[in-house]
């Protein structure tokens, strides 16, 4: 058989597979609609989005994958399939720290898929407020960066918010130098968020030492400013480049190639166990010798692994602090539940911020 004949045969096979895939996708969507009808018949206020169920599906997809598509690639495909099917049941609105084109919007789309309505907010407090009021189903906010540390405003919001943490998203952050122009040597200023400027400080010192660095509210705002001035550049992600029609002059200019940001998904409902979860806590203790050690001892005594601890002023008095703690496990797990019972009894302040699936993608 000729080369062309072989190619034609393979293409016919691909077309046949595509028809099967399309039929199966529509069959899955129909099953999702049946789920919606059953839920609505029993409870008009039912919750359609199930973070624990989606995490279980994505873990299963990755575990059974045999290639040639990689585990992450196949999981992203299924993420979008689930997103489209959920939209047939209930279109979700997700608030994020805006404007459009930020890494937080990219995190929201990574977690929920592209069939959701992402709603930009001017401030982290606005994201919390919109979710609390029911104007948005969920919100996505940054909480920590591997090189710049915690986002203190996000942690502070949990002091008085009734919202629960429903999920987490981790993203490798690649900063690109974007511009409407074509040359580095014509640049006079670089716009970006203060954190991004800090994360690219070494590169900027080496390659653009005499260019003015102008901090702005977000990387998307930086891209928006740069789009009308060929002597200006912005540090932002690929989404901002596409949205504001800018060229990528230099990709990946971050000083730390492992630069990663963690985002939290906040909502109004608690999340059942998924089988591989985290729990976030807010606690305080008296300012005395050994106070923090005694507060955390129940975790070690019950074999609970603490993955993160941060302190923040409590705003109740000078030198009074609260502690944000992440642990492995779900609050309904036996050992975790017992440890939390002891913690609650001895902590000056105690609040479970949420149990949620560990990031899958």
GIVENSUL-V385306 format. One record per residue. N is the residue number from 0. PHI is phi as a letter, one per 40 degrees, with the letter a starting at -180 (* if undefined). PSI is psi in whole degrees, -180 to 180 (NA if undefined). OMEGA is omega in whole degrees, 0 to 359 (999 if undefined). Layout:
n->N phi->PHI psi->PSI omega->OMEGA
n->N phi->PHI psi->PSI omega->OMEGA
This chain:
n->0 phi->* psi->139 omega->179
n->1 phi->c psi->164 omega->177
n->2 phi->d psi->-42 omega->180
n->3 phi->c psi->-40 omega->178
n->4 phi->c psi->-40 omega->177
n->5 phi->c psi->-43 omega->180
n->6 phi->c psi->-42 omega->179
n->7 phi->c psi->-40 omega->180
n->8 phi->c psi->-43 omega->179
n->9 phi->c psi->-40 omega->180
n->10 phi->c psi->-36 omega->176
n->11 phi->c psi->-39 omega->178
n->12 phi->c psi->-40 omega->178
n->13 phi->c psi->-43 omega->179
n->14 phi->c psi->-41 omega->180
n->15 phi->c psi->-41 omega->178
n->16 phi->c psi->-42 omega->180
n->17 phi->d psi->-40 omega->179
n->18 phi->c psi->-40 omega->178
n->19 phi->c psi->-44 omega->179
n->20 phi->c psi->-45 omega->180
n->21 phi->c psi->-43 omega->178
n->22 phi->c psi->-42 omega->181
n->23 phi->c psi->-37 omega->178
n->24 phi->c psi->-44 omega->179
n->25 phi->c psi->-33 omega->175
n->26 phi->c psi->-40 omega->178
n->27 phi->c psi->-42 omega->179
n->28 phi->c psi->-40 omega->177
n->29 phi->c psi->-39 omega->177
n->30 phi->c psi->-38 omega->178
n->31 phi->c psi->-39 omega->177
n->32 phi->c psi->-36 omega->176
n->33 phi->c psi->-41 omega->177
n->34 phi->d psi->-44 omega->180
n->35 phi->c psi->-43 omega->180
n->36 phi->c psi->-42 omega->180
n->37 phi->c psi->-44 omega->180
n->38 phi->c psi->-46 omega->182
n->39 phi->c psi->-32 omega->180
n->40 phi->c psi->-30 omega->182
n->41 phi->c psi->-24 omega->183
n->42 phi->a psi->112 omega->181
n->43 phi->c psi->-20 omega->180
n->44 phi->b psi->24 omega->184
n->45 phi->c psi->154 omega->178
n->46 phi->c psi->121 omega->183
n->47 phi->c psi->-39 omega->182
n->48 phi->c psi->122 omega->182
n->49 phi->b psi->94 omega->183
n->50 phi->d psi->-40 omega->183
n->51 phi->c psi->-38 omega->179
n->52 phi->c psi->-43 omega->181
n->53 phi->c psi->-39 omega->177
n->54 phi->c psi->-41 omega->179
n->55 phi->c psi->-42 omega->179
n->56 phi->c psi->-46 omega->182
n->57 phi->c psi->-38 omega->176
n->58 phi->c psi->-42 omega->179
n->59 phi->c psi->-42 omega->179
n->60 phi->d psi->-45 omega->180
n->61 phi->c psi->-38 omega->183
n->62 phi->c psi->-36 omega->183
n->63 phi->c psi->-3 omega->184
n->64 phi->c psi->133 omega->179
n->65 phi->b psi->13 omega->175
n->66 phi->g psi->179 omega->9
n->67 phi->c psi->-13 omega->175
n->68 phi->c psi->139 omega->179
n->69 phi->c psi->163 omega->182
n->70 phi->d psi->-45 omega->181
n->71 phi->c psi->-39 omega->180
n->72 phi->c psi->-45 omega->182
n->73 phi->c psi->-35 omega->178
n->74 phi->c psi->-38 omega->178
n->75 phi->c psi->-39 omega->177
n->76 phi->c psi->-46 omega->179
n->77 phi->c psi->-30 omega->176
n->78 phi->d psi->-44 omega->180
n->79 phi->c psi->-36 omega->176
n->80 phi->c psi->-46 omega->179
n->81 phi->c psi->-36 omega->179
n->82 phi->c psi->-47 omega->180
n->83 phi->c psi->-40 omega->179
n->84 phi->c psi->-40 omega->178
n->85 phi->c psi->-36 omega->180
n->86 phi->c psi->-28 omega->176
n->87 phi->c psi->-29 omega->178
n->88 phi->c psi->-52 omega->180
n->89 phi->a psi->111 omega->176
n->90 phi->c psi->127 omega->182
n->91 phi->c psi->143 omega->170
n->92 phi->b psi->131 omega->186
n->93 phi->b psi->116 omega->177
n->94 phi->c psi->146 omega->179
n->95 phi->a psi->159 omega->177
n->96 phi->c psi->110 omega->188
n->97 phi->c psi->-166 omega->5
n->98 phi->c psi->-169 omega->179
n->99 phi->c psi->142 omega->179
n->100 phi->g psi->2 omega->179
n->101 phi->c psi->164 omega->175
n->102 phi->c psi->-28 omega->179
n->103 phi->c psi->-38 omega->175
n->104 phi->c psi->-41 omega->177
n->105 phi->c psi->-37 omega->178
n->106 phi->c psi->-40 omega->179
n->107 phi->c psi->-42 omega->180
n->108 phi->c psi->-34 omega->177
n->109 phi->c psi->-39 omega->183
n->110 phi->c psi->-44 omega->187
n->111 phi->c psi->-16 omega->187
n->112 phi->g psi->172 omega->189
n->113 phi->c psi->3 omega->179
n->114 phi->c psi->7 omega->177
n->115 phi->c psi->162 omega->176
n->116 phi->c psi->107 omega->179
n->117 phi->c psi->131 omega->187
n->118 phi->b psi->113 omega->181
n->119 phi->c psi->140 omega->177
n->120 phi->b psi->151 omega->184
n->121 phi->c psi->-24 omega->184
n->122 phi->a psi->158 omega->178
n->123 phi->d psi->-39 omega->179
n->124 phi->c psi->-34 omega->178
n->125 phi->c psi->-37 omega->177
n->126 phi->c psi->-48 omega->179
n->127 phi->c psi->-45 omega->183
n->128 phi->c psi->-43 omega->182
n->129 phi->c psi->-36 omega->178
n->130 phi->c psi->-42 omega->179
n->131 phi->c psi->-38 omega->183
n->132 phi->c psi->-14 omega->183
n->133 phi->g psi->0 omega->178
n->134 phi->c psi->-30 omega->173
n->135 phi->b psi->145 omega->178
n->136 phi->c psi->-42 omega->183
n->137 phi->a psi->167 omega->176
n->138 phi->b psi->154 omega->177
n->139 phi->b psi->127 omega->182
n->140 phi->b psi->147 omega->176
n->141 phi->c psi->146 omega->180
n->142 phi->b psi->-30 omega->178
n->143 phi->a psi->153 omega->177
n->144 phi->b psi->143 omega->186
n->145 phi->c psi->-25 omega->181
n->146 phi->b psi->-25 omega->184
n->147 phi->b psi->-5 omega->176
n->148 phi->g psi->-159 omega->189
n->149 phi->c psi->156 omega->171
n->150 phi->c psi->98 omega->190
n->151 phi->c psi->-34 omega->182
n->152 phi->c psi->-38 omega->178
n->153 phi->c psi->-47 omega->179
n->154 phi->c psi->-42 omega->181
n->155 phi->c psi->-32 omega->181
n->156 phi->c psi->-30 omega->182
n->157 phi->c psi->-14 omega->180
n->158 phi->d psi->-37 omega->184
n->159 phi->b psi->-1 omega->183
n->160 phi->c psi->141 omega->176
n->161 phi->c psi->-3 omega->185
n->162 phi->c psi->153 omega->177
n->163 phi->b psi->148 omega->169
n->164 phi->c psi->124 omega->184
n->165 phi->b psi->-12 omega->182
n->166 phi->a psi->172 omega->177
n->167 phi->b psi->154 omega->178
n->168 phi->b psi->131 omega->173
n->169 phi->b psi->137 omega->182
n->170 phi->b psi->130 omega->168
n->171 phi->c psi->125 omega->185
n->172 phi->c psi->114 omega->176
n->173 phi->b psi->118 omega->180
n->174 phi->c psi->132 omega->178
n->175 phi->b psi->146 omega->174
n->176 phi->c psi->115 omega->185
n->177 phi->b psi->147 omega->177
n->178 phi->a psi->157 omega->172
n->179 phi->c psi->-20 omega->178
n->180 phi->c psi->-174 omega->186
n->181 phi->b psi->-11 omega->190
n->182 phi->b psi->140 omega->176
n->183 phi->c psi->-38 omega->188
n->184 phi->c psi->-5 omega->177
n->185 phi->c psi->-2 omega->184
n->186 phi->c psi->139 omega->178
n->187 phi->b psi->-23 omega->179
n->188 phi->a psi->154 omega->177
n->189 phi->b psi->124 omega->177
n->190 phi->c psi->143 omega->171
n->191 phi->a psi->168 omega->172
n->192 phi->c psi->150 omega->183
n->193 phi->d psi->-40 omega->180
n->194 phi->c psi->-40 omega->179
n->195 phi->c psi->-38 omega->175
n->196 phi->c psi->-41 omega->179
n->197 phi->c psi->-38 omega->182
n->198 phi->c psi->-15 omega->180
n->199 phi->b psi->16 omega->187
n->200 phi->d psi->-46 omega->182
n->201 phi->c psi->-45 omega->180
n->202 phi->c psi->-43 omega->180
n->203 phi->c psi->-40 omega->179
n->204 phi->c psi->-37 omega->182
n->205 phi->c psi->-40 omega->191
n->206 phi->b psi->-27 omega->181
n->207 phi->b psi->56 omega->187
n->208 phi->c psi->-26 omega->185
n->209 phi->b psi->4 omega->180
n->210 phi->c psi->134 omega->181
n->211 phi->c psi->136 omega->178
n->212 phi->b psi->121 omega->187
n->213 phi->b psi->109 omega->178
n->214 phi->c psi->138 omega->177
n->215 phi->b psi->179 omega->188
n->216 phi->c psi->-28 omega->181
n->217 phi->a psi->163 omega->177
n->218 phi->c psi->-32 omega->177
n->219 phi->c psi->-41 omega->176
n->220 phi->c psi->-38 omega->177
n->221 phi->c psi->-45 omega->179
n->222 phi->c psi->-39 omega->180
n->223 phi->c psi->-39 omega->179
n->224 phi->c psi->-36 omega->185
n->225 phi->c psi->-18 omega->188
n->226 phi->c psi->-20 omega->183
n->227 phi->b psi->11 omega->183
n->228 phi->a psi->110 omega->183
n->229 phi->c psi->-10 omega->175
n->230 phi->c psi->3 omega->180
n->231 phi->b psi->154 omega->176
n->232 phi->b psi->164 omega->177
n->233 phi->b psi->149 omega->170
n->234 phi->b psi->118 omega->184
n->235 phi->a psi->-180 omega->181
n->236 phi->c psi->179 omega->182
n->237 phi->c psi->-35 omega->180
n->238 phi->c psi->-41 omega->179
n->239 phi->c psi->-37 omega->178
n->240 phi->c psi->-43 omega->180
n->241 phi->c psi->-43 omega->185
n->242 phi->c psi->-38 omega->185
n->243 phi->b psi->13 omega->172
n->244 phi->f psi->53 omega->179
n->245 phi->b psi->153 omega->177
n->246 phi->c psi->147 omega->172
n->247 phi->c psi->100 omega->180
n->248 phi->c psi->-46 omega->179
n->249 phi->a psi->122 omega->178
n->250 phi->c psi->157 omega->169
n->251 phi->f psi->60 omega->182
n->252 phi->c psi->7 omega->178
n->253 phi->c psi->144 omega->182
n->254 phi->c psi->-32 omega->180
n->255 phi->b psi->111 omega->182
n->256 phi->c psi->-17 omega->177
n->257 phi->c psi->15 omega->183
n->258 phi->d psi->118 omega->185
n->259 phi->b psi->139 omega->175
n->260 phi->b psi->140 omega->177
n->261 phi->b psi->134 omega->179
n->262 phi->b psi->152 omega->176
n->263 phi->b psi->142 omega->173
n->264 phi->c psi->124 omega->181
n->265 phi->b psi->144 omega->180
n->266 phi->a psi->-173 omega->185
n->267 phi->b psi->-11 omega->183
n->268 phi->b psi->148 omega->172
n->269 phi->c psi->153 omega->183
n->270 phi->b psi->127 omega->177
n->271 phi->c psi->167 omega->180
n->272 phi->c psi->143 omega->176
n->273 phi->b psi->-12 omega->182
n->274 phi->h psi->-17 omega->177
n->275 phi->a psi->89 omega->194
n->276 phi->b psi->167 omega->170
n->277 phi->b psi->157 omega->171
n->278 phi->b psi->134 omega->178
n->279 phi->b psi->137 omega->185
n->280 phi->b psi->154 omega->172
n->281 phi->b psi->122 omega->185
n->282 phi->a psi->160 omega->172
n->283 phi->a psi->159 omega->177
n->284 phi->a psi->164 omega->178
n->285 phi->c psi->145 omega->180
n->286 phi->c psi->83 omega->182
n->287 phi->a psi->161 omega->182
n->288 phi->d psi->128 omega->177
n->289 phi->g psi->5 omega->184
n->290 phi->c psi->-46 omega->181
n->291 phi->c psi->-38 omega->178
n->292 phi->d psi->-46 omega->180
n->293 phi->c psi->-36 omega->181
n->294 phi->c psi->-40 omega->185
n->295 phi->c psi->-10 omega->184
n->296 phi->d psi->-39 omega->180
n->297 phi->d psi->-28 omega->178
n->298 phi->c psi->-47 omega->179
n->299 phi->c psi->-40 omega->182
n->300 phi->c psi->-27 omega->180
n->301 phi->b psi->11 omega->176
n->302 phi->g psi->30 omega->181
n->303 phi->c psi->128 omega->180
n->304 phi->c psi->125 omega->176
n->305 phi->c psi->125 omega->184
n->306 phi->b psi->-15 omega->181
n->307 phi->a psi->144 omega->172
n->308 phi->a psi->133 omega->177
n->309 phi->b psi->145 omega->176
n->310 phi->b psi->146 omega->178
n->311 phi->a psi->146 omega->174
n->312 phi->d psi->138 omega->183
n->313 phi->c psi->-16 omega->185
n->314 phi->g psi->13 omega->178
n->315 phi->b psi->-11 omega->180
n->316 phi->i psi->162 omega->179
n->317 phi->c psi->137 omega->177
n->318 phi->g psi->26 omega->175
n->319 phi->b psi->126 omega->188
n->320 phi->b psi->153 omega->170
n->321 phi->b psi->158 omega->183
n->322 phi->b psi->129 omega->174
n->323 phi->c psi->122 omega->187
n->324 phi->b psi->134 omega->171
n->325 phi->b psi->136 omega->177
n->326 phi->b psi->158 omega->174
n->327 phi->c psi->140 omega->178
n->328 phi->h psi->165 omega->180
n->329 phi->b psi->147 omega->183
n->330 phi->c psi->-18 omega->177
n->331 phi->c psi->-9 omega->176
n->332 phi->c psi->144 omega->187
n->333 phi->d psi->-57 omega->183
n->334 phi->c psi->-38 omega->178
n->335 phi->c psi->-46 omega->180
n->336 phi->d psi->-41 omega->180
n->337 phi->c psi->-41 omega->178
n->338 phi->c psi->-41 omega->179
n->339 phi->c psi->-34 omega->178
n->340 phi->c psi->-42 omega->179
n->341 phi->c psi->-44 omega->179
n->342 phi->d psi->-45 omega->182
n->343 phi->c psi->-34 omega->182
n->344 phi->c psi->-28 omega->186
n->345 phi->b psi->-9 omega->180
n->346 phi->c psi->146 omega->175
n->347 phi->c psi->-38 omega->175
n->348 phi->b psi->139 omega->181
n->349 phi->a psi->130 omega->180
n->350 phi->a psi->128 omega->173
n->351 phi->c psi->115 omega->182
n->352 phi->c psi->-17 omega->177
n->353 phi->i psi->150 omega->167
n->354 phi->b psi->137 omega->190
n->355 phi->a psi->157 omega->180
n->356 phi->c psi->141 omega->172
n->357 phi->c psi->151 omega->181
n->358 phi->d psi->131 omega->181
n->359 phi->c psi->-41 omega->180
n->360 phi->c psi->NA omega->999
